[in-house]
């Protein structure tokens, strides 16, 4: 299958490579079947936790201070988390209003 001059398999290979390099982040929609990709600004996303809305799918970085506090709390229990690979799910401010 092709999309213009590009094959679909080439698109998926590139998405996979960009995910492995940390340039984009892959997550799944609430239905579990739809893959979502988000550009990751390296300096922002490299060492932070992320939060994702279960309703609209919006994902964002947790600020460094909050991320560090959560990591510290868990490390007190001898648990080290993979901060850039960790996503906390919930409901964003906008979706809470609706």
C-alpha positions in Angstrom: 0.0 0.0 0.0 1.3 3.5 -0.8 0.5 7.0 0.3 1.5 9.1 -2.6 5.1 8.2 -3.4 5.7 6.7 0.0 4.9 3.1 1.1 3.1 2.6 4.3 5.8 0.2 5.5 8.4 3.0 5.1 6.3 5.3 7.3 6.0 2.6 10.0 9.8 1.9 9.8 10.5 5.6 10.3 8.0 5.9 13.1 9.7 3.0 14.8 13.2 4.4 14.3 12.1 7.9 15.6 10.5 6.3 18.7 13.7 4.3 19.4 15.8 7.5 19.1 13.4 9.3 21.5 12.4 11.9 18.9 8.8 10.9 19.2 6.8 9.1 21.9 4.3 6.3 21.1 1.2 5.7 23.2 -2.1 4.1 22.6 -5.6 5.6 22.5 -8.1 4.6 25.2 -9.4 1.8 22.9 -5.9 0.3 23.0 -5.9 -0.3 19.2 -5.0 3.2 17.9 -1.3 4.2 18.1 -0.7 7.9 18.8 2.7 9.6 18.2 3.9 12.8 19.8 7.0 14.9 19.1 9.3 15.0 22.1 11.4 18.1 22.6 14.6 16.4 23.9 15.5 19.1 26.4 12.0 19.0 27.9 11.1 15.4 27.8 14.3 13.5 28.3 14.2 13.3 32.1 10.6 14.0 33.1 7.5 12.1 33.8 4.5 12.5 31.4 0.8 12.8 32.0 -1.8 11.7 29.5 -5.5 12.5 29.4 -7.7 9.4 29.1 -10.4 11.4 27.4 -8.8 13.6 24.7 -5.4 11.8 24.5 -3.3 15.0 25.2 0.1 14.2 26.6 2.4 16.6 28.3 5.6 16.7 30.3 5.4 17.0 34.1 7.6 20.0 35.2 11.0 19.0 36.5 10.3 19.9 40.2 7.2 17.8 40.3 8.8 15.0 38.5 11.8 15.1 40.8 9.5 15.1 43.9 7.6 12.0 42.7 10.9 10.2 41.8 12.2 11.1 45.3 9.1 9.7 47.0 9.5 6.4 45.1 13.2 6.2 45.7 12.5 6.4 49.5 10.9 3.0 49.0 13.9 1.8 47.1 12.2 2.0 43.8 13.8 3.8 40.8 11.5 4.8 38.0 12.2 5.2 34.3 11.1 8.9 34.2 11.1 9.5 30.4 9.3 6.2 29.9 6.6 6.7 32.6 3.2 8.0 31.7 0.6 8.8 34.4 -3.0 8.6 33.1 -5.9 10.7 34.3 -8.1 13.5 33.1 -6.8 16.9 32.0 -8.1 20.2 33.2 -10.1 20.9 30.0 -11.8 17.5 30.0 -12.7 17.9 33.7 -14.7 21.0 32.8 -16.6 19.2 30.0 
